[in-house]
Amino acid sequence: MFPSCADPSTLSGLSWLMCYLTTGKHMAFYGSFGTVLLLLAITAPVALAFGFGGAMAARSRVAPLRWLGKAYIAVVRGVPDIAFFLFFVIALDQLFEWLRHQAKCPDWDAAIRQGNDFVVCPAAKLPLSSSPQIWHEAYGFSLAVLTFAIVFGAFAANVLFGAMKAVPRAQLETAEAYGMSHRQTFWRILVPQMWVYALPGLSNLWMVLIKATPLLFLLGIEDIVYWARELGGSKTPRFTDYPHGDWRVYYFGALLVFYLCFTRVSEIVLGRVMKRLTHGQATMGGEAQRKAA
């Protein structure tokens, strides 16, 4: 039977540990694993969309669009991730508020930039100070997703751009000989075949994205790293009913196991996807499957 946790001072051993691991903060810690998984579930397809758009732009026949695509890939890949995350989120937040300020407060006569302060009218704040806490958290999470997607989208664009170039030119020439337009050749021949060349690079990018999720901590989001540090630090009886020493090694050890298990599952899934994609393809993987059959 589950012990009563009304008076932790009367508990000992396993009962104390069970009550300790079911406190409100620990429930938030367990929920933060869902935050990380949700970030990955949203960011991966959005980053892939950014990457596909960037790759299409980089190989465009229109020069300005081609320059824009290549500049996006080069600039974002050339900036250290931590610097981009710390700067871009602030800049993006201020951009949104500035746009709202221009629309909602056209009669505002005070300067927006006042020294180190960025001051907009109350109606332009994002989110509004009167908004429920959940909207503040959702807004911060959305900024994090957008930042992750832009950063990893640049790397995905570089991978997809190389994969498009890796598709044999003879395939495209054959499609053109059959009378396909440039658009039809791109969507029916190039795009289906490029994935087999892109998947190894995208697999590595997925692994890097998993390892980058602790950057949420730098963006002010209460993720698993935040709670591991918060719960694992030394606690005295003055501040908690469950005092303990420095237990951070156990909490971060749990994160280590989580990330290792998650990356291992990812490797298995990506390996099966790669096997399916290479089936019948003129690649080393496809040739190996043909000979085995």
For each residue, the residues with C-beta under 8 A, 3 or more apart:
1:
2: 18
3: 11 15 18 19
4: 7
5: 8 11 19 22
6:
7: 4 10 11
8: 5 11 16 19 20 241 242
9: 241
10: 7
11: 3 5 7 8 15 16 19
12: 15 16
13: 16 17
14: 17 18
15: 3 11 12 18 19
16: 8 11 12 13 19 20 242
17: 13 14 20 21
18: 2 3 14 15 21 22
19: 3 5 8 11 15 16 22 23 242
20: 8 16 17 23 26 242 244
21: 17 18 26
22: 5 18 19 26 27
23: 19 20 26 27 242
24: 27 28
25: 28 29 227 230 231
26: 20 21 22 23 29 30 231
27: 22 23 24 30 31
28: 24 25 31 32 222 227
29: 25 26 32 33 224 227 228 231
30: 26 27 33 34
31: 27 28 34 35
32: 28 29 35 36 222 223 224 226 227
33: 29 30 36 37 224 258
34: 30 31 37 38
35: 31 32 38 39 141 216 221 222 223 224
36: 32 33 39 40 213 216 223 224
37: 33 34 40 41
38: 34 35 41 42
39: 35 36 42 43 141 144 145 148 213 216
40: 36 37 43 44 209 210 213
41: 37 38 44
42: 38 39 45 46 145
43: 39 40 46 47 145 148 149 152 209
44: 40 41 47 48 206 209
45: 42 48 49
46: 42 43 49 50 145 146 149 153
47: 43 44 50 51 148 149 150 151 152 153 156 209
48: 44 45 51 52 153 156 202
49: 45 46 52 53 149 153
50: 46 47 53 54 149 150 152 153 154 156 157
51: 47 48 54 55 152 153 154 155 156 157 158 159 160
52: 48 49 55 56 156 157 160
53: 49 50 56 57 69 153 157
54: 50 51 57 58 69 72 73 153 154 156 157 160 161
55: 51 52 58 59 69 156 157 158 160 161 164
56: 52 53 59 60 69
57: 53 54 60 65 66 68 69 70 72
58: 54 55 66 69 70 73 157 161
59: 55 56 66 69 161 164 165
60: 56 57 65 66 69
61: 66
62: 65 66
63: 66 67
64: 67 68
65: 57 60 62 68 69
66: 57 58 59 60 61 62 63 69 70
67: 63 64 70 71
68: 57 64 65 71 72
69: 53 54 55 56 57 58 59 60 65 66 72 73 157
70: 57 58 66 67 73 74
71: 67 68 74 75
72: 54 57 68 69 75 76 154 157
73: 54 58 69 70 76 77 154 157 158 161
74: 70 71 77 78
75: 71 72 78 79 154
76: 72 73 79 84 150 151 153 154 155
77: 73 74 154 155 158
78: 74 75
79: 75 76 83 84
80: 83 84
81: 84 85 151 212 215
82: 85 86 215 218
83: 79 80 86 87
84: 76 79 80 81 87 88 147 151
85: 81 82 88 89 147 151 215 218 219
86: 82 83 89 90 218
87: 83 84 90 91
88: 84 85 91 92 147 150
89: 85 86 92 93 143 144 147 219
90: 86 87 93 94
91: 87 88 94 95
92: 88 89 95 96 143 146 147
93: 89 90 96 97 126 143
94: 90 91 97 98 118
95: 91 92 98 99
96: 92 93 99 100 126
97: 93 94 100 101 118 120 124 125 126
98: 94 95 101 102 112 120 124
99: 95 96 102 103
100: 96 97 103 104 120 123 124 126
101: 97 98 104 105 108 112 120 121 124
102: 98 99 105 106
103: 99 100 106 124
104: 100 101 121 123 124
105: 101 102 108 120 121 123 124
106: 102 103
107:
108: 101 105 112 120 121
109:
110: 114 119
111: 114 119
112: 98 101 108 118 119 120
113: 117 118 119
114: 110 111 117 118 119
115:
116:
117: 113 114
118: 94 97 112 113 114
119: 110 111 112 113 114
120: 97 98 100 101 105 108 112 124 125
121: 101 104 105 108 124
122: 125 128 129
123: 100 104 105 128
124: 97 98 100 101 103 104 105 120 121
125: 97 120 122 128 129
126: 93 96 97 100 139
127: 131 135 136 139
128: 122 123 125 131
129: 122 125
130:
131: 127 128 135 136
132: 135 136
133: 136 137
134: 137 138
135: 127 131 132 138 139
136: 127 131 132 133 139 140
137: 133 134 140 141 221
138: 134 135 141 142
139: 126 127 135 136 142 143
140: 136 137 143 144 219 220 221
141: 35 39 137 138 144 145 221
142: 138 139 145 146
143: 89 92 93 139 140 146 147 219
144: 39 89 140 141 147 148 216 219 221
145: 39 42 43 46 141 142 148 149
146: 46 92 142 143 149 150
147: 84 85 88 89 92 143 144 150 151 219
148: 39 43 47 144 145 151 152 209 212 215
149: 43 46 47 49 50 145 146 152 153
150: 47 50 76 88 146 147 153 154
151: 47 76 81 84 85 147 148 154 155
152: 43 47 50 51 148 149 155 156 205 208 209 212
153: 46 47 48 49 50 51 53 54 76 149 150 156 157
154: 50 51 54 72 73 75 76 77 150 151 157 158
155: 51 76 77 151 152 158 159 205 208
156: 47 48 50 51 52 54 55 152 153 159 160 202 205
157: 50 51 52 53 54 55 58 69 72 73 153 154 160 161
158: 51 55 73 77 154 155 161 162
159: 51 155 156 162 163 198 201 202 205
160: 51 52 54 55 156 157 163 164 194 198
161: 54 55 58 59 73 157 158 164 165
162: 158 159 165 166 197 198 201
163: 159 160 166 167 194 195 197 198 201
164: 55 59 160 161 167 190 194
165: 59 161 162
166: 162 163 194 197
167: 163 164 171 172 189 190 193 194 197
168: 171 172 282
169: 172 173
170: 173 174
171: 167 168 174 175 189 190 193
172: 167 168 169 175 176 185 189 190
173: 169 170 176 177
174: 170 171 177 178
175: 171 172 178 180 184 185 188 189
176: 172 173 179 180 185
177: 173 174
178: 174 175
179: 176
180: 175 176 184 185 188 189
181: 184 185
182: 185 186
183: 186 187
184: 175 180 181 187 188 189
185: 172 175 176 180 181 182 188 189 190
186: 182 183 189 190 191
187: 183 184 190 191
188: 175 180 184 185 191 192
189: 167 171 172 175 180 184 185 186 192 193
190: 164 167 171 172 185 186 187 193 194
191: 186 187 188 194 195
192: 188 189 195
193: 167 171 189 190 196 197 281
194: 160 163 164 166 167 190 191 197 198
195: 163 191 192 198 199 277
196: 193 199 274 277 278 281 283 285 286
197: 162 163 166 167 193 194 200 283
198: 159 160 162 163 194 195 201 202
199: 195 196 202 203 270 273 274 277
200: 197 203 204 274
201: 159 162 163 198 204 205
202: 48 156 159 198 199 205 206
203: 199 200 206 207 266 267 270 274
204: 200 201 207 208
205: 152 155 156 159 201 202 208 209
206: 44 202 203 209 210 266 270
207: 203 204 210 211 263 266
208: 152 155 204 205 211 212
209: 40 43 44 47 148 152 205 206 212 213
210: 40 206 207 213 259 262 263 266
211: 207 208 214 259
212: 81 148 152 208 209 215
213: 36 39 40 209 210 216 223
214: 211 217 223 224 225
215: 81 82 85 148 212 218 219
216: 35 36 39 144 213 219 221 223 225 226
217: 214 221 223 225 226
218: 82 85 86 215
219: 85 89 140 143 144 147 215 216
220: 140
221: 35 137 140 141 144 216 217 226
222: 28 32 35 226 227
223: 32 35 36 213 214 216 217 226 227
224: 29 32 33 35 36 214 227 228 255 258
225: 214 216 217 228 229 255
226: 32 216 217 221 222 223 229 230
227: 25 28 29 32 222 223 224 230 231 251
228: 29 224 225 231 232 248 251 252 254 255
229: 225 226 232 233 248 251
230: 25 226 227 233
231: 25 26 29 227 228 247 251
232: 228 229 246 247 248 249 250 251 252
233: 229 230 246 247 248
234: 244 245 246
235: 239 240 242 243 244
236: 239 240 243
237: 240 241 243
238:
239: 235 236
240: 235 236 237 243
241: 8 9 237
242: 8 16 19 20 23 235
243: 235 236 237 240
244: 20 234 235 247
245: 234
246: 232 233 234 249
247: 231 232 233 244 250 251
248: 228 229 232 233 251 252
249: 232 246 252 253
250: 232 247 253 254
251: 227 228 229 231 232 247 248 254 255
252: 228 232 248 249 255 256
253: 249 250 256 257
254: 228 250 251 257 258
255: 224 225 228 251 252 258 259
256: 252 253 259 260
257: 253 254 260 261
258: 33 224 254 255 261 262
259: 210 211 255 256 262 263
260: 256 257 263 264
261: 257 258 264 265
262: 210 258 259 265 266
263: 207 210 259 260 266 267
264: 260 261 267 268
265: 261 262 268 269
266: 203 206 207 210 262 263 269 270
267: 203 263 264 270 271
268: 264 265 271 272
269: 265 266 272 273
270: 199 203 206 266 267 273 274
271: 267 268 274 275
272: 268 269 275 276
273: 199 269 270 276 277
274: 196 199 200 203 270 271 277 278 285
275: 271 272 278 279 285 289
276: 272 273 279
277: 195 196 199 273 274 281
278: 196 274 275 281 283 285 286 289
279: 275 276 286 289
280: 286 289 290
281: 193 196 277 278 285 286
282: 168 286 287
283: 196 197 278 286 287
284: 287 288
285: 196 274 275 278 281 288 289
286: 196 278 279 280 281 282 283 289 290
287: 282 283 284 290 291
288: 284 285 291 292
289: 275 278 279 280 285 286 292 293
290: 280 286 287 293
291: 287 288
292: 288 289
293: 289 290
